[in-house]
């Protein structure tokens, strides 16, 4: 599981088109936006693409001025967590 929280600044004249393009992109969810072109976006891995590649694609949307990664969480779901290991019965 790979989750990235991003702040994106979009020029006001392209805001609606850029946001619409982001909202139909797999792995992207717009959580908040201002009328001045600032968006709070979460990007996650999809079965076909890594979050880092999706972020690079977002940079290419017309009107995107800047994109900054403000939060990142990675967890390998195939590896048991410490909590799961402690909860396992002894053999």
N, C-alpha and C positions, 0 to 999 in steps of 0.2 A: 504494500500500500504506500503510495507516494502522494502526499498532499502539499500543495504550494499555495500560500496566500499572497496575492499580488495587489499592488496599487497601480492603476493605469491612468495616465493623463491623456485625454483625447482633445483635439481641437474642437471647439464648439460647433463649427460648421459641418463637421463630419460625425458628431457625437451619435446621432440616432442610427446612421448606417453602420458605424463601427460596432456599436453595442448590439445591434441586430445580428451582425455577422458573428460576434462572440457568443451570443445566446444560442445559436444553432450549431456551434462547434462542440463535438463530443468531448467530454472531459472538462468543460468550462461551465462555471456557474457564476453569474453576476449577482452579488449579494446586496450591493448598495451603489447609488450613483448620485452625483450632484448635477445641477444644471450647468455648472462651470466645466464639466467634462472630466470629473474625477470618479473612477469606478473602483470598487472593492470586488475582487474576483478570486475565486478558488479554482485551481487547476489540478486535476487528478489524472493519473495514468489511465489509459483505456486499454482494451485488449490489443489494439492495433498501434498505439503510439504512446511513447513516454511523455510524462508531464513536461520535461525539459524541451522536447521537440514541439509540443503544443505551444509553450511559451514563446519559443522562437517564431512560430507561425503568427502569434498574436502581434509581435513586433512589426510584422509586414502588412497589417491591416491599414489601409489608408486613413490617415488622421491620427494614428497613435503617435504621440509625442514622446512619451516615456513609459516604461514598465519597470517597476522595482519589485523584487522578491522580498517580502517582509516576514514571511513565516514558511518554514519547511518542516515536514514530518515524514520520516521514512520508517516503515516497519516491514520486515520480511515475515509475511504471514505463514511461511513454511517452517519457520523456526519457532518453537514454543517459547512463550514469554516466561519470565521468572515466576509469575503468579501461577501459570499452568504447571511449571515444573514442581513447585512446592505442593500443589494440590494433588499430584500424582501419588497413588498409594504405593507403599513400599512392597517390594517383591520378596 
